[in-house]
Protein backbone atom coordinates (compact mmCIF):
# COMPACT_ATOMS: atom_id res chain seq x y z
CA UNK A 1 0.00 0.00 0.00
CA UNK A 2 1.05 3.58 -0.40
CA UNK A 3 3.40 4.99 2.16
CA UNK A 4 1.91 7.19 4.78
CA UNK A 5 1.54 10.56 3.15
CA UNK A 6 3.57 13.37 4.65
CA UNK A 7 2.73 16.98 4.03
CA UNK A 8 4.70 20.19 3.88
CA UNK A 9 4.39 22.97 6.49
CA UNK A 10 0.83 24.33 6.20
CA UNK A 11 -0.06 21.53 3.75
CA UNK A 12 0.78 23.24 0.45
CA UNK A 13 4.10 22.56 -1.26
CA UNK A 14 6.50 25.49 -1.51
CA UNK A 15 6.02 25.95 -5.26
CA UNK A 16 2.30 26.29 -4.82
CA UNK A 17 2.84 28.76 -1.99
CA UNK A 18 5.15 30.81 -4.21
CA UNK A 19 2.51 30.84 -6.93
CA UNK A 20 -0.13 32.01 -4.44
CA UNK A 21 2.21 34.63 -2.96
CA UNK A 22 2.84 36.04 -6.41
CA UNK A 23 -0.92 36.35 -6.90
CA UNK A 24 -1.23 38.01 -3.49
CA UNK A 25 1.52 40.51 -4.31
CA UNK A 26 -0.18 41.38 -7.56
CA UNK A 27 -3.49 41.73 -5.74
CA UNK A 28 -1.93 44.10 -3.22
CA UNK A 29 -0.41 46.13 -6.05
CA UNK A 30 -3.82 46.52 -7.73
CA UNK A 31 -6.27 46.95 -4.84
CA UNK A 32 -9.67 45.38 -5.50
CA UNK A 33 -8.59 43.65 -8.73
CA UNK A 34 -9.33 39.93 -8.93
CA UNK A 35 -6.13 38.06 -9.74
CA UNK A 36 -6.63 34.57 -11.24
CA UNK A 37 -4.54 31.92 -9.52
CA UNK A 38 -4.10 28.19 -10.00
CA UNK A 39 -6.22 27.18 -7.03
CA UNK A 40 -5.52 23.66 -5.78
CA UNK A 41 -7.87 20.96 -4.68
CA UNK A 42 -7.80 21.14 -0.91
CA UNK A 43 -8.70 18.43 1.56
CA UNK A 44 -11.91 20.31 2.37
CA UNK A 45 -14.72 20.92 -0.09
CA UNK A 46 -14.90 23.84 -2.48
CA UNK A 47 -17.18 26.45 -0.99
CA UNK A 48 -16.02 25.63 2.53
CA UNK A 49 -13.11 28.05 2.67
CA UNK A 50 -10.56 26.56 0.28
CA UNK A 51 -9.60 30.01 -1.01
CA UNK A 52 -9.07 31.44 2.45
CA UNK A 53 -7.20 28.31 3.53
CA UNK A 54 -4.84 28.56 0.54
CA UNK A 55 -4.16 32.24 1.22
CA UNK A 56 -3.54 31.56 4.91
CA UNK A 57 -1.31 28.60 4.07
CA UNK A 58 0.72 30.80 1.73
CA UNK A 59 1.29 33.62 4.24
CA UNK A 60 1.49 31.79 7.55
CA UNK A 61 4.84 31.19 9.26
CA UNK A 62 5.84 29.26 12.37
CA UNK A 63 5.76 32.45 14.48
CA UNK A 64 2.23 33.41 13.54
CA UNK A 65 -0.78 33.19 15.79
CA UNK A 66 -3.94 32.19 14.00
CA UNK A 67 -7.57 32.94 14.75
CA UNK A 68 -10.36 31.43 12.67
CA UNK A 69 -13.95 32.65 12.82
CA UNK A 70 -17.13 31.78 11.00
CA UNK A 71 -20.18 34.02 11.51
CA UNK A 72 -17.99 35.96 13.96
CA UNK A 73 -17.61 32.96 16.25
CA UNK A 74 -14.53 30.86 16.96
CA UNK A 75 -16.52 27.79 17.89
CA UNK A 76 -18.69 27.27 14.82
CA UNK A 77 -17.97 23.86 13.31
CA UNK A 78 -16.21 24.98 10.14
CA UNK A 79 -14.02 27.45 12.03
CA UNK A 80 -13.10 24.65 14.43
CA UNK A 81 -12.29 22.42 11.49
CA UNK A 82 -10.07 24.97 9.71
CA UNK A 83 -8.27 25.90 12.92
CA UNK A 84 -7.62 22.22 13.60
CA UNK A 85 -6.30 21.85 10.04
CA UNK A 86 -3.61 24.49 10.62
CA UNK A 87 -2.78 23.20 14.07
CA UNK A 88 -2.20 19.82 12.51
CA UNK A 89 -0.35 20.85 9.35
CA UNK A 90 1.54 23.92 10.58
CA UNK A 91 1.57 23.43 14.33
CA UNK A 92 1.08 27.17 14.83
CA UNK A 93 -0.24 28.91 17.90
CA UNK A 94 -3.96 29.53 17.74
CA UNK A 95 -6.09 31.95 19.66
CA UNK A 96 -9.63 33.18 19.91
CA UNK A 97 -8.45 36.68 20.87
CA UNK A 98 -8.63 39.17 18.04
CA UNK A 99 -5.87 41.27 19.59
CA UNK A 100 -3.43 38.35 19.90
CA UNK A 101 -3.82 37.04 16.37
CA UNK A 102 -1.40 37.89 13.58
CA UNK A 103 -3.60 36.19 10.99
CA UNK A 104 -7.38 36.02 11.23
CA UNK A 105 -9.23 33.86 8.75
CA UNK A 106 -12.88 34.74 8.56
CA UNK A 107 -16.12 33.83 6.92
CA UNK A 108 -18.97 36.37 6.87
CA UNK A 109 -17.70 38.79 9.55
CA UNK A 110 -15.03 41.34 10.39
CA UNK A 111 -14.17 41.35 14.09
CA UNK A 112 -15.64 44.18 16.17
CA UNK A 113 -12.31 45.12 17.77
CA UNK A 114 -10.38 47.45 15.46
CA UNK A 115 -7.58 45.62 13.67
CA UNK A 116 -3.99 46.78 14.08
CA UNK A 117 -1.09 47.33 11.73
CA UNK A 118 0.71 44.04 11.18
CA UNK A 119 -2.42 41.94 11.35
CA UNK A 120 -3.75 40.15 8.27
CA UNK A 121 -7.41 39.42 7.77
CA UNK A 122 -8.07 36.57 5.33
CA UNK A 123 -11.59 36.36 3.93
CA UNK A 124 -13.19 33.22 2.54
CA UNK A 125 -14.98 34.24 -0.64
CA UNK A 126 -17.67 32.21 -2.42
CA UNK A 127 -18.33 34.41 -5.48
CA UNK A 128 -15.59 37.03 -5.93
CA UNK A 129 -17.26 38.78 -8.85
CA UNK A 130 -19.51 41.62 -7.64
CA UNK A 131 -21.13 41.78 -11.09
CA UNK A 132 -21.81 38.03 -11.31
CA UNK A 133 -25.52 38.20 -10.55
CA UNK A 134 -25.96 40.96 -13.07
CA UNK A 135 -23.87 39.28 -15.76
CA UNK A 136 -23.09 35.57 -15.38
CA UNK A 137 -20.30 35.48 -17.98
CA UNK A 138 -16.71 35.89 -16.87
CA UNK A 139 -15.72 37.04 -20.36
CA UNK A 140 -18.18 39.93 -20.02
CA UNK A 141 -17.51 40.94 -16.42
CA UNK A 142 -13.78 41.03 -17.11
CA UNK A 143 -14.44 43.57 -19.84
CA UNK A 144 -16.72 45.60 -17.60
CA UNK A 145 -13.98 45.88 -14.97
CA UNK A 146 -11.38 46.76 -17.57
CA UNK A 147 -13.56 49.57 -18.92
CA UNK A 148 -14.65 50.60 -15.43
CA UNK A 149 -18.16 50.09 -16.67
CA UNK A 150 -20.11 49.90 -13.43
CA UNK A 151 -23.35 51.53 -14.56
CA UNK A 152 -25.18 48.22 -14.34
CA UNK A 153 -24.44 48.00 -10.62
CA UNK A 154 -25.78 51.50 -10.00
CA UNK A 155 -28.89 50.67 -12.00
CA UNK A 156 -29.42 47.60 -9.83
CA UNK A 157 -29.11 49.67 -6.64
CA UNK A 158 -31.43 52.30 -8.11
CA UNK A 159 -34.02 49.66 -9.01
CA UNK A 160 -33.89 48.45 -5.41
CA UNK A 161 -34.77 51.93 -4.22
CA UNK A 162 -37.52 52.30 -6.80
CA UNK A 163 -39.06 48.97 -5.83
CA UNK A 164 -38.46 48.74 -2.09
CA UNK A 165 -37.59 52.27 -1.04
CA UNK A 166 -34.21 50.90 0.08
CA UNK A 167 -31.10 49.44 -1.38
CA UNK A 168 -32.14 45.85 -0.69
CA UNK A 169 -28.59 44.50 -0.41
CA UNK A 170 -27.80 43.66 3.17
CA UNK A 171 -24.66 41.58 2.81
CA UNK A 172 -21.94 41.30 0.17
CA UNK A 173 -22.64 44.98 -0.34
CA UNK A 174 -20.44 46.24 -3.20
CA UNK A 175 -17.60 48.66 -2.51
CA UNK A 176 -15.27 50.70 -4.66
CA UNK A 177 -11.63 50.32 -3.76
CA UNK A 178 -9.21 53.24 -4.09
CA UNK A 179 -11.54 54.87 -6.61
CA UNK A 180 -11.07 52.16 -9.23
CA UNK A 181 -12.35 48.60 -8.87
CA UNK A 182 -15.80 47.63 -7.66
CA UNK A 183 -15.23 44.74 -5.29
CA UNK A 184 -17.29 42.14 -3.46
CA UNK A 185 -16.43 42.29 0.24
CA UNK A 186 -17.49 38.60 0.54
CA UNK A 187 -20.85 37.93 2.22
CA UNK A 188 -20.15 40.01 5.30
CA UNK A 189 -23.13 42.07 6.45
CA UNK A 190 -22.93 45.66 5.19
CA UNK A 191 -22.55 46.53 8.87
CA UNK A 192 -18.90 45.54 8.47
CA UNK A 193 -18.19 47.55 5.31
CA UNK A 194 -16.92 50.70 7.07
CA UNK A 195 -14.33 48.60 8.92
CA UNK A 196 -12.59 47.88 5.62
CA UNK A 197 -11.97 51.57 4.94
CA UNK A 198 -8.49 52.79 5.86
CA UNK A 199 -7.87 49.72 7.97
CA UNK A 200 -4.30 49.48 9.24
CA UNK A 201 -4.49 45.70 8.68
CA UNK A 202 -3.83 43.90 5.41
CA UNK A 203 -7.01 42.36 3.98
CA UNK A 204 -6.68 39.36 1.66
CA UNK A 205 -9.56 37.63 -0.11
CA UNK A 206 -9.34 34.06 -1.39
CA UNK A 207 -11.89 32.34 -3.65
CA UNK A 208 -10.76 28.75 -4.20
CA UNK A 209 -13.46 27.36 -6.46
CA UNK A 210 -13.51 30.51 -8.56
CA UNK A 211 -9.69 30.69 -8.52
CA UNK A 212 -9.36 34.37 -7.63
CA UNK A 213 -7.39 36.33 -5.05
CA UNK A 214 -7.83 40.02 -4.31
CA UNK A 215 -6.65 42.40 -1.64
CA UNK A 216 -7.05 45.67 0.18
CA UNK A 217 -3.66 46.93 1.34
CA UNK A 218 -3.49 48.80 4.65
CA UNK A 219 -4.86 52.34 4.66
CA UNK A 220 -6.81 51.99 1.43
CA UNK A 221 -9.96 53.88 0.58
CA UNK A 222 -12.97 51.56 0.53
CA UNK A 223 -16.29 53.22 -0.26
CA UNK A 224 -19.66 51.48 -0.21
CA UNK A 225 -21.64 52.34 -3.32
CA UNK A 226 -24.59 54.66 -2.75
CA UNK A 227 -26.42 57.75 -4.00
CA UNK A 228 -26.31 61.29 -2.64
CA UNK A 229 -29.99 61.15 -1.70
CA UNK A 230 -29.75 57.56 -0.51
CA UNK A 231 -26.51 57.45 1.42
CA UNK A 232 -25.07 54.12 2.53
CA UNK A 233 -26.27 53.09 5.97
CA UNK A 234 -25.33 50.18 8.17
CA UNK A 235 -27.72 48.03 10.15
CA UNK A 236 -28.66 49.21 13.62
CA UNK A 237 -30.22 47.16 16.36
CA UNK A 238 -32.95 48.44 18.61
CA UNK A 239 -31.58 46.62 21.64
CA UNK A 240 -28.12 45.94 23.05
CA UNK A 241 -26.50 42.51 23.29
CA UNK A 242 -28.32 40.49 25.91
CA UNK A 243 -25.08 39.00 27.21
CA UNK A 244 -22.64 41.91 27.32
CA UNK A 245 -24.83 44.96 26.76
CA UNK A 246 -22.84 46.14 23.76
CA UNK A 247 -24.68 48.73 21.73
CA UNK A 248 -22.73 49.16 18.52
CA UNK A 249 -22.00 45.52 17.70
CA UNK A 250 -23.58 43.19 15.16
CA UNK A 251 -26.12 40.91 16.78
CA UNK A 252 -27.47 37.45 16.04
CA UNK A 253 -31.04 36.64 16.87
CA UNK A 254 -31.32 33.50 18.97
CA UNK A 255 -34.69 31.82 19.04
CA UNK A 256 -35.65 30.88 22.57
CA UNK A 257 -38.99 29.14 22.14
CA UNK A 258 -41.71 28.54 19.60
CA UNK A 259 -43.82 31.44 20.80
CA UNK A 260 -41.81 34.20 19.15
CA UNK A 261 -39.39 34.60 22.03
CA UNK A 262 -35.88 35.52 21.00
CA UNK A 263 -32.85 37.36 22.24
CA UNK A 264 -30.08 39.27 20.51
CA UNK A 265 -26.45 38.47 21.22
CA UNK A 266 -23.13 39.58 19.74
CA UNK A 267 -22.10 37.61 16.67
CA UNK A 268 -18.44 38.27 17.56
CA UNK A 269 -17.99 35.82 20.43
CA UNK A 270 -14.53 37.04 21.43
CA UNK A 271 -15.72 40.64 21.65
CA UNK A 272 -18.73 39.57 23.70
CA UNK A 273 -16.74 37.37 26.09
CA UNK A 274 -14.19 40.13 26.64
CA UNK A 275 -16.92 42.53 27.62
CA UNK A 276 -18.56 40.00 29.89
CA UNK A 277 -15.20 39.35 31.58
CA UNK A 278 -14.87 43.09 32.16
CA UNK A 279 -18.20 42.86 33.92
CA UNK A 280 -20.12 44.96 31.46
CA UNK A 281 -23.45 43.34 32.23
CA UNK A 282 -25.14 40.92 34.55
CA UNK A 283 -23.68 37.59 33.56
CA UNK A 284 -27.05 35.93 33.78
CA UNK A 285 -28.21 35.53 30.23
CA UNK A 286 -31.53 34.01 31.22
CA UNK A 287 -32.36 37.16 33.13
CA UNK A 288 -31.24 39.28 30.23
CA UNK A 289 -33.50 37.40 27.90
CA UNK A 290 -36.56 38.07 29.90
CA UNK B 1 -32.83 29.94 28.24
CA UNK B 2 -29.97 30.46 25.83
CA UNK B 3 -27.00 28.15 25.95
CA UNK B 4 -24.09 29.30 23.80
CA UNK B 5 -23.19 26.74 21.19
CA UNK B 6 -19.86 25.45 22.43
CA UNK B 7 -17.98 22.27 21.95
CA UNK B 8 -17.90 22.19 18.17
CA UNK B 9 -14.67 20.25 18.45
CA UNK B 10 -16.17 17.43 20.46
CA UNK B 11 -19.22 17.34 18.20
CA UNK B 12 -17.05 16.98 15.10
CA UNK B 13 -14.95 14.25 16.74
CA UNK B 14 -18.04 12.30 17.72
CA UNK B 15 -19.66 12.73 14.32
CA UNK B 16 -16.57 11.30 12.65
CA UNK B 17 -16.48 8.38 15.07
CA UNK B 18 -20.07 7.59 14.19
CA UNK B 19 -19.26 7.91 10.50
CA UNK B 20 -16.42 5.38 10.88
CA UNK B 21 -18.82 3.05 12.66
CA UNK B 22 -21.43 3.31 9.91
CA UNK B 23 -18.78 2.86 7.27
CA UNK B 24 -17.80 -0.46 8.79
CA UNK B 25 -21.39 -1.50 9.32
CA UNK B 26 -22.33 -4.80 10.97
CA UNK B 27 -19.09 -6.22 12.40
CA UNK B 28 -20.29 -9.77 11.89
CA UNK B 29 -20.10 -9.19 8.13
CA UNK B 30 -16.52 -9.44 6.82
CA UNK B 31 -14.92 -6.12 5.86
CA UNK B 32 -14.65 -5.56 2.13
CA UNK B 33 -11.07 -5.67 0.84
CA UNK B 34 -9.52 -3.35 -1.71
CA UNK B 35 -8.83 -6.29 -4.04
CA UNK B 36 -12.52 -7.10 -3.97
CA UNK B 37 -13.41 -3.56 -4.93
CA UNK B 38 -10.78 -3.43 -7.68
CA UNK B 39 -11.87 -6.78 -9.09
CA UNK B 40 -15.60 -6.78 -8.55
CA UNK B 41 -16.56 -3.12 -8.59
CA UNK B 42 -14.12 -2.33 -11.36
CA UNK B 43 -16.32 0.19 -13.15
CA UNK B 44 -16.79 2.18 -9.95
CA UNK B 45 -13.03 2.21 -9.58
CA UNK B 46 -12.71 3.31 -13.21
CA UNK B 47 -15.07 6.22 -12.71
CA UNK B 48 -13.19 7.40 -9.63
CA UNK B 49 -9.91 7.22 -11.56
CA UNK B 50 -11.38 9.07 -14.54
CA UNK B 51 -13.03 11.93 -12.69
CA UNK B 52 -10.38 11.93 -9.98
CA UNK B 53 -7.80 12.31 -12.78
CA UNK B 54 -5.47 9.76 -11.21
CA UNK B 55 -4.79 6.33 -12.64
CA UNK B 56 -4.33 4.13 -9.59
CA UNK B 57 -6.79 1.30 -9.06
CA UNK B 58 -5.77 0.64 -5.48
CA UNK B 59 -6.12 4.26 -4.34
CA UNK B 60 -9.42 4.56 -6.18
CA UNK B 61 -10.68 1.41 -4.45
CA UNK B 62 -9.58 2.80 -1.11
CA UNK B 63 -11.47 6.00 -1.89
CA UNK B 64 -14.61 4.06 -2.80
CA UNK B 65 -14.37 2.16 0.47
CA UNK B 66 -13.65 5.25 2.55
CA UNK B 67 -16.51 7.12 0.86
CA UNK B 68 -18.95 4.30 1.60
CA UNK B 69 -19.64 3.99 -2.11
CA UNK B 70 -20.42 7.68 -2.63
CA UNK B 71 -18.75 8.21 -5.99
CA UNK B 72 -18.35 11.98 -5.85
CA UNK B 73 -16.91 11.79 -2.34
CA UNK B 74 -14.47 9.13 -3.58
CA UNK B 75 -13.52 11.30 -6.57
CA UNK B 76 -12.94 14.20 -4.20
CA UNK B 77 -10.65 12.10 -1.99
CA UNK B 78 -8.57 11.11 -4.99
CA UNK B 79 -8.40 14.69 -6.30
CA UNK B 80 -7.28 16.06 -2.95
CA UNK B 81 -4.51 13.46 -2.91
CA UNK B 82 -3.54 13.95 -6.54
CA UNK B 83 -3.03 17.66 -6.12
CA UNK B 84 -0.24 17.04 -3.60
CA UNK B 85 1.78 14.87 -5.99
CA UNK B 86 4.89 16.36 -7.61
CA UNK B 87 4.94 16.70 -11.41
CA UNK B 88 7.86 14.90 -13.01
CA UNK B 89 6.87 15.80 -16.52
CA UNK B 90 4.24 15.34 -19.18
CA UNK B 91 3.99 12.08 -21.09
CA UNK B 92 3.77 11.78 -24.85
CA UNK B 93 0.25 11.56 -26.27
CA UNK B 94 -0.95 7.97 -25.98
CA UNK B 95 -1.12 6.18 -29.32
CA UNK B 96 -4.55 4.59 -29.36
CA UNK B 97 -4.02 2.97 -32.78
CA UNK B 98 -1.51 0.73 -30.98
CA UNK B 99 -4.01 -0.15 -28.26
CA UNK B 100 -4.22 -3.74 -27.04
CA UNK B 101 -7.88 -3.87 -27.91
CA UNK B 102 -10.43 -5.56 -25.69
CA UNK B 103 -13.52 -4.11 -27.28
CA UNK B 104 -13.90 -2.18 -30.47
CA UNK B 105 -17.04 -1.36 -32.33
CA UNK B 106 -17.97 0.94 -35.15
CA UNK B 107 -21.51 1.98 -35.93
CA UNK B 108 -20.51 3.41 -39.31
CA UNK B 109 -19.03 0.35 -41.07
CA UNK B 110 -20.30 -3.21 -41.07
CA UNK B 111 -16.80 -4.57 -41.22
CA UNK B 112 -13.47 -2.87 -41.18
CA UNK B 113 -9.76 -3.66 -40.71
CA UNK B 114 -9.29 -5.02 -37.20
CA UNK B 115 -12.90 -6.20 -37.10
CA UNK B 116 -15.68 -5.57 -34.63
CA UNK B 117 -15.02 -6.92 -31.15
CA UNK B 118 -17.82 -6.89 -28.63
CA UNK B 119 -15.63 -7.53 -25.60
CA UNK B 120 -16.93 -7.31 -22.04
CA UNK B 121 -20.11 -5.29 -22.57
CA UNK B 122 -23.50 -4.93 -20.93
CA UNK B 123 -24.92 -4.40 -24.42
CA UNK B 124 -27.41 -7.10 -25.43
CA UNK B 125 -27.64 -8.45 -21.90
CA UNK B 126 -31.22 -8.69 -20.78
CA UNK B 127 -31.55 -6.59 -17.69
CA UNK B 128 -33.01 -9.32 -15.54
CA UNK B 129 -31.78 -9.49 -11.99
CA UNK B 130 -29.78 -12.65 -11.57
CA UNK B 131 -30.57 -14.30 -8.22
CA UNK B 132 -27.60 -16.61 -8.63
CA UNK B 133 -25.27 -13.66 -8.27
CA UNK B 134 -26.42 -13.23 -4.69
CA UNK B 135 -24.10 -16.12 -3.94
CA UNK B 136 -20.68 -16.99 -5.22
CA UNK B 137 -21.42 -19.08 -8.28
CA UNK B 138 -18.64 -20.48 -10.41
CA UNK B 139 -18.07 -18.44 -13.55
CA UNK B 140 -17.14 -20.02 -16.85
CA UNK B 141 -13.75 -19.31 -18.33
CA UNK B 142 -14.33 -16.89 -21.22
CA UNK B 143 -13.17 -17.43 -24.79
CA UNK B 144 -10.06 -15.42 -25.55
CA UNK B 145 -8.34 -14.61 -28.77
CA UNK B 146 -4.59 -14.59 -29.11
CA UNK B 147 -3.42 -11.08 -28.41
CA UNK B 148 -2.61 -9.42 -31.71
CA UNK B 149 0.15 -6.88 -31.91
CA UNK B 150 -1.06 -5.53 -35.18
CA UNK B 151 -1.95 -1.91 -35.43
CA UNK B 152 -5.70 -1.40 -35.68
CA UNK B 153 -6.41 1.73 -37.70
CA UNK B 154 -9.00 4.09 -36.28
CA UNK B 155 -12.14 4.66 -38.29
CA UNK B 156 -11.32 8.35 -38.41
CA UNK B 157 -7.93 7.48 -39.96
CA UNK B 158 -9.69 5.43 -42.62
CA UNK B 159 -12.12 8.26 -43.35
CA UNK B 160 -9.26 10.73 -43.24
CA UNK B 161 -7.37 9.05 -46.08
CA UNK B 162 -9.73 10.42 -48.71
CA UNK B 163 -10.54 13.64 -46.91
CA UNK B 164 -14.05 12.56 -45.95
CA UNK B 165 -13.43 13.82 -42.41
CA UNK B 166 -11.59 16.91 -41.26
CA UNK B 167 -8.03 16.36 -40.10
CA UNK B 168 -7.39 15.95 -36.41
CA UNK B 169 -6.60 19.48 -35.28
CA UNK B 170 -2.98 20.37 -34.52
CA UNK B 171 -1.72 22.55 -31.76
CA UNK B 172 -0.52 25.90 -33.09
CA UNK B 173 3.24 26.02 -33.74
CA UNK B 174 5.19 26.38 -30.51
CA UNK B 175 2.13 26.13 -28.26
CA UNK B 176 2.38 23.98 -25.15
CA UNK B 177 -0.54 21.85 -24.12
CA UNK B 178 -2.28 23.57 -21.23
CA UNK B 179 -2.73 22.05 -17.78
CA UNK B 180 -5.93 23.04 -16.03
CA UNK B 181 -4.61 21.78 -12.72
CA UNK B 182 -1.71 24.22 -12.88
CA UNK B 183 -3.15 27.35 -14.50
CA UNK B 184 -6.51 28.99 -13.81
CA UNK B 185 -8.91 28.59 -16.71
CA UNK B 186 -9.43 31.69 -18.78
CA UNK B 187 -12.33 31.73 -21.20
CA UNK B 188 -12.54 31.27 -24.14
CA UNK B 189 -10.56 28.02 -24.00
CA UNK B 190 -8.64 26.13 -26.62
CA UNK B 191 -9.66 22.56 -27.31
CA UNK B 192 -6.80 21.05 -25.27
CA UNK B 193 -8.06 22.54 -22.02
CA UNK B 194 -11.66 21.91 -22.93
CA UNK B 195 -10.97 18.21 -23.48
CA UNK B 196 -9.11 18.06 -20.16
CA UNK B 197 -12.07 19.58 -18.38
CA UNK B 198 -14.48 17.21 -20.11
CA UNK B 199 -12.31 14.18 -19.32
CA UNK B 200 -12.62 14.91 -15.58
CA UNK B 201 -16.17 16.28 -15.86
CA UNK B 202 -19.09 14.67 -14.11
CA UNK B 203 -20.44 11.70 -16.04
CA UNK B 204 -24.06 12.53 -15.26
CA UNK B 205 -23.75 16.19 -16.18
CA UNK B 206 -22.06 15.43 -19.50
CA UNK B 207 -24.53 12.64 -20.20
CA UNK B 208 -27.45 15.04 -19.79
CA UNK B 209 -25.85 17.65 -22.02
CA UNK B 210 -24.94 15.06 -24.64
CA UNK B 211 -28.52 13.82 -24.58
CA UNK B 212 -29.78 17.37 -25.05
CA UNK B 213 -27.78 17.67 -28.28
CA UNK B 214 -29.54 14.55 -29.57
CA UNK B 215 -32.91 16.06 -28.79
CA UNK B 216 -32.35 19.13 -30.89
CA UNK B 217 -30.48 21.49 -28.59
CA UNK B 218 -27.40 21.90 -30.82
CA UNK B 219 -27.94 18.84 -32.97
CA UNK B 220 -24.80 17.63 -34.72
CA UNK B 221 -26.02 14.46 -36.48
CA UNK B 222 -23.53 12.17 -34.78
CA UNK B 223 -22.44 8.67 -35.69
CA UNK B 224 -20.40 6.56 -33.30
CA UNK B 225 -17.53 6.19 -35.74
CA UNK B 226 -15.67 4.06 -33.28
CA UNK B 227 -15.43 3.14 -29.66
CA UNK B 228 -12.42 1.20 -28.47
CA UNK B 229 -11.42 0.00 -25.05
CA UNK B 230 -8.08 -1.48 -24.16
CA UNK B 231 -4.63 -0.81 -22.84
CA UNK B 232 -2.20 1.73 -24.20
CA UNK B 233 1.40 2.40 -23.30
CA UNK B 234 2.31 5.58 -21.50
CA UNK B 235 5.65 7.01 -22.58
CA UNK B 236 7.76 9.78 -21.15
CA UNK B 237 10.56 11.64 -22.90
CA UNK B 238 13.54 11.86 -20.58
CA UNK B 239 16.16 14.50 -21.29
CA UNK B 240 19.15 12.13 -20.95
CA UNK B 241 17.74 9.41 -23.21
CA UNK B 242 17.18 9.54 -26.94
CA UNK B 243 14.19 7.19 -26.80
CA UNK B 244 10.97 7.58 -24.81
CA UNK B 245 10.69 5.59 -21.60
CA UNK B 246 7.66 3.35 -21.19
CA UNK B 247 6.13 3.94 -17.77
CA UNK B 248 3.44 1.31 -18.00
CA UNK B 249 0.06 0.55 -19.52
CA UNK B 250 -3.29 2.07 -18.70
CA UNK B 251 -6.76 1.06 -19.78
CA UNK B 252 -8.68 3.75 -21.59
CA UNK B 253 -11.92 4.13 -23.52
CA UNK B 254 -11.78 6.20 -26.68
CA UNK B 255 -14.77 7.41 -28.64
CA UNK B 256 -14.61 9.11 -32.02
CA UNK B 257 -17.87 10.64 -33.09
CA UNK B 258 -18.34 11.42 -36.76
CA UNK B 259 -20.64 14.38 -37.26
CA UNK B 260 -22.12 16.24 -40.18
CA UNK B 261 -20.73 19.46 -41.47
CA UNK B 262 -21.77 21.17 -44.65
CA UNK B 263 -18.50 22.72 -45.67
CA UNK B 264 -17.92 26.30 -46.73
CA UNK B 265 -16.70 28.30 -49.68
CA UNK B 266 -13.12 27.48 -48.74
CA UNK B 267 -13.63 23.95 -47.39
CA UNK B 268 -15.15 21.02 -49.26
CA UNK B 269 -17.96 19.20 -47.46
CA UNK B 270 -16.55 16.79 -44.91
CA UNK B 271 -17.45 15.15 -41.65
CA UNK B 272 -16.37 16.74 -38.38
CA UNK B 273 -15.08 15.16 -35.21
CA UNK B 274 -16.07 14.92 -31.61
CA UNK B 275 -13.58 13.23 -29.33
CA UNK B 276 -13.79 11.42 -26.02
CA UNK B 277 -11.03 9.73 -24.03
CA UNK B 278 -11.51 8.46 -20.52
CA UNK B 279 -9.46 6.41 -18.04
CA UNK B 280 -10.76 2.88 -17.59
CA UNK B 281 -13.84 1.41 -19.18
CA UNK B 282 -16.62 3.92 -19.61
CA UNK B 283 -18.38 4.11 -22.91
CA UNK B 284 -21.17 6.28 -21.55
CA UNK B 285 -18.71 8.89 -20.38
CA UNK B 286 -16.50 8.83 -23.47
CA UNK B 287 -19.51 9.07 -25.80
CA UNK B 288 -20.98 11.93 -23.78
CA UNK B 289 -17.63 13.65 -23.82
CA UNK B 290 -17.36 13.28 -27.60
CA UNK B 291 -20.83 14.74 -28.14
CA UNK B 292 -20.08 17.65 -25.82
CA UNK B 293 -16.71 18.23 -27.45
CA UNK B 294 -18.39 18.47 -30.84
CA UNK B 295 -21.09 20.80 -29.53
CA UNK B 296 -18.46 23.04 -27.94
CA UNK B 297 -16.64 23.40 -31.24
CA UNK B 298 -19.50 25.60 -32.47
CA UNK B 299 -17.44 28.78 -32.27
CA UNK B 300 -14.51 27.23 -34.13
CA UNK B 301 -16.80 25.84 -36.85
CA UNK B 302 -18.80 29.04 -37.21
CA UNK B 303 -22.08 27.54 -36.01
CA UNK B 304 -24.79 29.52 -34.25
CA UNK B 305 -24.52 29.15 -30.49
CA UNK B 306 -28.10 28.52 -29.41
CA UNK B 307 -28.00 25.76 -26.79
CA UNK B 308 -26.51 25.08 -23.38
CA UNK B 309 -24.24 22.30 -24.65
CA UNK B 310 -22.51 24.76 -27.02
CA UNK B 311 -21.88 27.34 -24.33
CA UNK B 312 -18.31 26.79 -23.24
CA UNK B 313 -18.38 28.93 -20.13
CA UNK B 314 -21.62 27.34 -19.00
CA UNK B 315 -20.53 23.74 -19.66
CA UNK B 316 -16.96 23.89 -18.40
CA UNK B 317 -17.70 26.05 -15.35
CA UNK B 318 -20.28 23.56 -14.12
CA UNK B 319 -18.97 20.17 -15.23
CA UNK B 320 -16.64 19.54 -12.31
CA UNK B 321 -18.56 17.60 -9.70
CA UNK B 322 -16.06 18.25 -6.91
CA UNK B 323 -16.60 21.98 -7.36
CA UNK B 324 -20.33 21.64 -7.82
CA UNK B 325 -20.90 19.46 -4.81
CA UNK B 326 -18.74 21.65 -2.60
CA UNK B 327 -20.63 24.79 -3.42
CA UNK B 328 -24.09 23.28 -3.36
CA UNK B 329 -23.37 21.58 -0.05
CA UNK B 330 -21.76 24.66 1.49
CA UNK B 331 -25.31 25.88 2.03
CA UNK B 332 -25.19 23.58 5.07
CA UNK B 333 -22.68 25.90 6.69
CA UNK B 334 -24.09 28.54 9.03
CA UNK B 335 -25.31 31.64 7.26
CA UNK B 336 -27.03 33.25 10.20
CA UNK B 337 -25.16 36.53 10.03
CA UNK B 338 -26.41 37.16 6.50
CA UNK B 339 -29.81 35.76 7.30
CA UNK B 340 -30.04 38.20 10.21
CA UNK B 341 -29.30 41.05 7.82
CA UNK B 342 -32.10 39.89 5.53
CA UNK B 343 -34.51 39.41 8.43
CA UNK B 344 -33.80 42.93 9.59
CA UNK B 345 -34.45 44.40 6.15
CA UNK B 346 -37.67 42.47 5.59
CA UNK B 347 -38.98 43.48 9.02
CA UNK B 348 -38.21 47.11 8.23
CA UNK B 349 -39.88 46.94 4.83
CA UNK B 350 -42.90 45.18 6.30
CA UNK B 351 -43.37 47.80 9.00
CA UNK B 352 -43.08 50.57 6.39
CA UNK B 353 -45.61 48.75 4.26
CA UNK B 354 -47.99 48.52 7.21
CA UNK B 355 -47.52 52.19 8.06
CA UNK B 356 -48.27 53.24 4.49
CA UNK B 357 -51.30 50.99 4.52
CA UNK B 358 -52.78 52.48 7.68
CA UNK B 359 -51.96 56.01 6.50
CA UNK B 360 -53.78 55.32 3.24
CA UNK B 361 -56.79 53.97 5.11
CA UNK B 362 -56.73 57.01 7.36
CA UNK B 363 -56.77 59.50 4.48
CA UNK B 364 -59.49 57.52 2.77
CA UNK B 365 -61.72 57.64 5.85
CA UNK B 366 -61.07 61.36 6.21
CA UNK B 367 -62.10 61.88 2.61
CA UNK B 368 -65.35 59.99 3.01
Interface residues (C-beta under 8 A of the other chain):
Chain A: X1 X2 X5 X7 X13 X36 X37 X38 X39 X40 X41 X42 X43 X45 X46 X47 X48 X50 X70 X71 X72 X73 X75 X76 X77 X78 X79 X80 X81 X84 X107 X108 X109 X126 X137 X138 X139 X164 X165 X166 X168 X170 X171 X172 X187 X188 X189 X190 X191 X209 X211 X212 X235 X242 X250 X251 X252 X253 X254 X256 X263 X265 X267 X269 X285 X286 X289
Chain B: X1 X2 X4 X5 X6 X7 X8 X9 X11 X12 X58 X59 X76 X79 X80 X81 X82 X83 X84 X86 X181 X182 X183 X184 X185 X186 X187 X188 X313 X317 X322 X323 X325 X326 X327 X328 X329 X330 X333 X334 X335 X336 X337 X338 X340 X341 X342 X343 X344 X345 X348 X349 X352
